[in-house]
Amino acid sequence: MAQLQLGDALKDFLNKSNLKSGLRAVQIESIWEEVMGKTVARYTDKIQIINNTLFVYTAVAALKQELVYQKPKIIERVNEALREKAITDVIIK
C-alpha cells in the first residue's frame, strides 16, 4: 500500500471535495486588496468561486464597469498570486 504525506492527502481530499472553491475564495479575499488595490477592495461586497469562475459583487456601478474591462488582468493577477490557474473567468455582479 502506498503511503501519502499528510499535506498530499489533504490536497487530494480538497481536490475531490466541495471545500476547495470555498477555500480559494477565502485565499482570494485575503489577497484581494494587494492584487486589486485599496479602492477596489473597499467597494467589493463579496467574492465567490464556482467552477473556476470568480464572481465579484459590488454595488458601485462605475466599479462594475471598470472591472468588466479588467477581466483578463484580474484573472492573470489572481492566478499569479495563488501560483496556480485557479480561475478561468470573472463575472462582475
DRENZASE-842482 format. One line per field, with one value per atom (N, C-alpha, C): residue number from 1; atom name; residue in one letter; x, y, z. Coordinates in steps of 0.05 Angstrom, whole numbers, plus 32768, in hexadecimal, padded with zeros to 4 digits. Layout:
torpa (NUM  ...)
padren (CA  ...)
vexti (a  ...)
xx (X  ...)
yy (Y  ...)
zz (Z  ...)
! end
This chain:
torpa (1  1  1  2  2  2  3  3  3  4  4  4  5  5  5  6  6  6  7  7  7  8  8  8  9  9  9  10  10  10  11  11  11  12  12  12  13  13  13  14  14  14  15  15  15  16  16  16  17  17  17  18  18  18  19  19  19  20  20  20  21  21  21  22  22  22  23  23  23  24  24  24  25  25  25  26  26  26  27  27  27  28  28  28  29  29  29  30  30  30  31  31  31  32  32  32  33  33  33  34  34  34  35  35  35  36  36  36  37  37  37  38  38  38  39  39  39  40  40  40  41  41  41  42  42  42  43  43  43  44  44  44  45  45  45  46  46  46  47  47  47  48  48  48  49  49  49  50  50  50  51  51  51  52  52  52  53  53  53  54  54  54  55  55  55  56  56  56  57  57  57  58  58  58  59  59  59  60  60  60  61  61  61  62  62  62  63  63  63  64  64  64  65  65  65  66  66  66  67  67  67  68  68  68  69  69  69  70  70  70  71  71  71  72  72  72  73  73  73  74  74  74  75  75  75  76  76  76  77  77  77  78  78  78  79  79  79  80  80  80  81  81  81  82  82  82  83  83  83  84  84  84  85  85  85  86  86  86  87  87  87  88  88  88  89  89  89  90  90  90  91  91  91  92  92  92  93  93  93)
padren (N  CA  C  N  CA  C  N  CA  C  N  CA  C  N  CA  C  N  CA  C  N  CA  C  N  CA  C  N  CA  C  N  CA  C  N  CA  C  N  CA  C  N  CA  C  N  CA  C  N  CA  C  N  CA  C  N  CA  C  N  CA  C  N  CA  C  N  CA  C  N  CA  C  N  CA  C  N  CA  C  N  CA  C  N  CA  C  N  CA  C  N  CA  C  N  CA  C  N  CA  C  N  CA  C  N  CA  C  N  CA  C  N  CA  C  N  CA  C  N  CA  C  N  CA  C  N  CA  C  N  CA  C  N  CA  C  N  CA  C  N  CA  C  N  CA  C  N  CA  C  N  CA  C  N  CA  C  N  CA  C  N  CA  C  N  CA  C  N  CA  C  N  CA  C  N  CA  C  N  CA  C  N  CA  C  N  CA  C  N  CA  C  N  CA  C  N  CA  C  N  CA  C  N  CA  C  N  CA  C  N  CA  C  N  CA  C  N  CA  C  N  CA  C  N  CA  C  N  CA  C  N  CA  C  N  CA  C  N  CA  C  N  CA  C  N  CA  C  N  CA  C  N  CA  C  N  CA  C  N  CA  C  N  CA  C  N  CA  C  N  CA  C  N  CA  C  N  CA  C  N  CA  C  N  CA  C  N  CA  C  N  CA  C  N  CA  C  N  CA  C  N  CA  C  N  CA  C  N  CA  C  N  CA  C  N  CA  C  N  CA  C  N  CA  C)
vexti (m  m  m  a  a  a  q  q  q  l  l  l  q  q  q  l  l  l  g  g  g  d  d  d  a  a  a  l  l  l  k  k  k  d  d  d  f  f  f  l  l  l  n  n  n  k  k  k  s  s  s  n  n  n  l  l  l  k  k  k  s  s  s  g  g  g  l  l  l  r  r  r  a  a  a  v  v  v  q  q  q  i  i  i  e  e  e  s  s  s  i  i  i  w  w  w  e  e  e  e  e  e  v  v  v  m  m  m  g  g  g  k  k  k  t  t  t  v  v  v  a  a  a  r  r  r  y  y  y  t  t  t  d  d  d  k  k  k  i  i  i  q  q  q  i  i  i  i  i  i  n  n  n  n  n  n  t  t  t  l  l  l  f  f  f  v  v  v  y  y  y  t  t  t  a  a  a  v  v  v  a  a  a  a  a  a  l  l  l  k  k  k  q  q  q  e  e  e  l  l  l  v  v  v  y  y  y  q  q  q  k  k  k  p  p  p  k  k  k  i  i  i  i  i  i  e  e  e  r  r  r  v  v  v  n  n  n  e  e  e  a  a  a  l  l  l  r  r  r  e  e  e  k  k  k  a  a  a  i  i  i  t  t  t  d  d  d  v  v  v  i  i  i  i  i  i  k  k  k)
xx (8011  8000  8012  800B  801B  8015  8029  8025  8024  8013  8011  801A  8028  802E  8014  8012  7FFA  7FF1  8005  7FFE  7FF3  7FFF  7FF5  7FD9  7FD4  7FBA  7FA5  7FAC  7F99  7F93  7FA8  7FA3  7F91  7F96  7F85  7F68  7F65  7F4A  7F3C  7F4A  7F3E  7F37  7F48  7F43  7F2A  7F23  7F0C  7EF3  7EF6  7EDF  7ED6  7EBF  7EB4  7EC1  7ED2  7EDF  7EF3  7EFE  7F14  7F0C  7EF5  7EEE  7EE9  7EDF  7EDB  7EF6  7F09  7F24  7F31  7F2E  7F3A  7F2E  7F14  7F07  7F13  7F18  7F24  7F40  7F4F  7F6A  7F69  7F57  7F55  7F4D  7F3A  7F32  7F4A  7F5B  7F72  7F87  7F88  7F9B  7F8F  7F74  7F65  7F6F  7F73  7F7D  7F99  7FAA  7FC5  7FC4  7FB3  7FB1  7FA3  7F8D  7F7D  7F7F  7F8A  7F8C  7F77  7F7D  7F6C  7F50  7F4E  7F34  7F22  7F2B  7F1B  7F13  7F26  7F20  7F0B  7F0C  7EF9  7EDD  7ED9  7EBE  7EB6  7EC5  7EBE  7EAE  7E95  7E84  7E89  7E8E  7E91  7EA1  7EAF  7EBE  7EB6  7EB2  7EA9  7EB6  7EBC  7EC6  7EB4  7EAB  7E9B  7EA7  7EB0  7EBB  7ED0  7EE4  7EFA  7EF2  7ED9  7ED0  7ECF  7EDC  7EDC  7EC5  7EB4  7E9D  7EA5  7EA4  7EAA  7E91  7E88  7E6F  7E76  7E6A  7E6C  7E53  7E4C  7E34  7E3B  7E55  7E5E  7E5F  7E4D  7E4B  7E64  7E72  7E8B  7EA0  7EA1  7EB5  7EAE  7E94  7E8C  7E97  7E92  7E9B  7EB9  7EC8  7EE5  7EEF  7EE3  7EEB  7EE5  7ECF  7EC9  7EE0  7EEA  7F00  7F1A  7F1D  7F35  7F35  7F20  7F1E  7F38  7F44  7F5C  7F73  7F75  7F8A  7F83  7F6A  7F62  7F69  7F62  7F68  7F86  7F96  7FB3  7FBE  7FB6  7FC0  7FB9  7FA0  7F97  7FA6  7FA7  7FB5  7FD3  7FDF  7FFB  7FFF  7FED  7FEF  7FEB  7FD9  7FD4  7FE7  7FF8  800C  7FFF  7FE7  7FDB  7FC4  7FBB  7FA6  7F8B  7F85  7F6D  7F53  7F55  7F3D  7F42  7F2C  7F2E  7F1B  7F08  7EF5  7EEE  7EE4  7EDC  7EC0  7EAE  7E93  7E90  7E88  7E84  7E67  7E5E  7E41  7E3D)
yy (7FE8  8000  8019  802C  8045  8057  8065  8078  8094  80A4  80C0  80D2  80E7  80FB  8109  8114  8121  8137  8148  815E  8155  813F  8134  8129  811B  8110  8126  813C  8153  815F  8164  816F  815D  8143  812F  8131  8132  8134  814E  8164  817E  817E  8172  8171  8162  814E  813D  8148  815B  8165  8180  8189  81A3  81B9  81B3  81C7  81D8  81CD  81DB  81F7  81FA  8214  8228  821E  822F  8239  8226  822D  8240  823C  824F  826B  826C  8286  8294  8286  8292  829B  828B  8292  82AC  82AD  82C5  82DD  82DA  82F0  82FB  82E9  82F2  8301  82FC  830A  831F  8322  8333  8350  835B  8377  8379  8366  8366  8364  8354  834E  8365  8370  8383  83A0  83A3  83BE  83C4  83D8  83DE  83E7  83F8  8402  83EC  83DB  83C5  83B3  83AC  839B  83A7  83C1  83CE  83CC  83CD  83CD  83B1  839D  8382  8376  836E  8363  8346  8336  8319  830E  82F8  82E9  82CC  82BF  82A3  8295  827B  826B  8253  8250  8239  822F  8216  8209  821A  8223  8233  824E  8257  8272  8283  829A  82AC  82C0  82C1  82D3  82EA  8302  831A  832B  8330  833F  835B  836F  838A  839A  83AD  83BD  83D7  83DC  83F4  83F0  83FE  83FB  8401  8416  841E  8409  83FD  83E8  83CF  83C8  83B1  83B4  83CC  83D1  83CF  83DA  83D8  83BC  83AC  8390  837F  8385  8377  837A  8392  8397  838A  8385  837A  835B  834D  8330  8321  8324  8315  831A  8333  833B  832F  832F  8323  8305  82F7  82DA  82D6  82E6  82E3  82E9  82FF  8307  82F3  82EA  82D7  82BC  82B2  8298  829A  82B1  82B5  82B6  82C4  82C6  82AA  829A  827F  826A  8272  8260  8247  824A  8234  8240  8231  823A  8234  8244  8240  824A  8260  826A  826E  8269  826C  8281  828B  829F  82B1  82C9  82DB  82E5  82E5  82F0  8306  831E  8335  8338  8339  833C  8353)
zz (8000  8000  8000  7FEF  7FED  8004  800E  8023  8018  8023  801C  8032  802B  803F  8047  805F  8069  8056  804E  803C  8022  8016  7FFD  8001  8017  801D  801F  802D  802F  8014  8004  7FE9  7FD9  7FDA  7FCB  7FD5  7FEF  7FFA  7FF1  7FF2  7FEA  7FCD  7FBC  7FA0  7F99  7FAA  7FA5  7FB3  7FC5  7FD5  7FCA  7FD5  7FCF  7FDF  7FF1  8002  7FF2  7FDD  7FCF  7FC5  7FB9  7FAF  7FC6  7FDC  7FF4  7FFF  8000  800A  7FF7  7FDD  7FC9  7FCC  7FD1  7FD4  7FEC  8002  801A  8013  8004  7FFC  7FEC  7FD9  7FC7  7FD8  7FEA  7FFB  800B  8014  8023  8013  7FF9  7FE8  7FD5  7FD7  7FC4  7FC5  7FDC  7FDE  7FD2  7FD7  7FCC  7FAD  7FA3  7F86  7F78  7F83  7F75  7F7F  7F97  7FA2  7FB7  7FC8  7FDF  7FD6  7FC2  7FBA  7FB0  7F9F  7F95  7FAC  7FBD  7FD4  7FE6  7FEA  7FFC  7FF2  7FD8  7FCC  7FC1  7FC6  7FBF  7FD6  7FD1  7FE6  7FEC  7FD8  7FDB  7FC4  7FCA  7FB6  7FB9  7FA2  7FA3  7F8B  7F8E  7F78  7F73  7F5B  7F53  7F39  7F3A  7F22  7F13  7F22  7F17  7F0C  7F13  7F0C  7F25  7F24  7F3A  7F37  7F4B  7F4C  7F5F  7F55  7F65  7F67  7F7F  7F84  7F8E  7F82  7F8A  7F83  7F94  7F8E  7F7F  7F7B  7F6E  7F50  7F42  7F25  7F16  7F1D  7F0F  7F13  7F2B  7F30  7F20  7F1E  7F0E  7EF2  7EE6  7ECB  7EC8  7EDB  7EDA  7EDC  7EEE  7EF2  7ED9  7ECB  7EB3  7E9E  7E9C  7E8A  7E93  7EAD  7EB8  7EBB  7EB1  7EB5  7EB0  7E98  7E93  7EA7  7EAF  7EC3  7EDE  7EE6  7EFF  7F00  7EEB  7EE9  7EEC  7EDD  7EDD  7EF9  7F05  7F20  7F36  7F36  7F4B  7F48  7F2F  7F2B  7F32  7F2B  7F32  7F51  7F5F  7F7C  7F89  7F7E  7F89  7F7F  7F6C  7F60  7F53  7F49  7F3A  7F29  7F15  7F04  7F12  7F26  7F37  7F29  7F1A  7F0D  7EEF  7EE0  7EC3  7EB9  7ECA  7EC1  7ED9  7ED4  7EE9  7EE1  7EF4  7EF0  7F05  7EFB  7F0D  7F11  7F2A  7F30  7F42)
! end
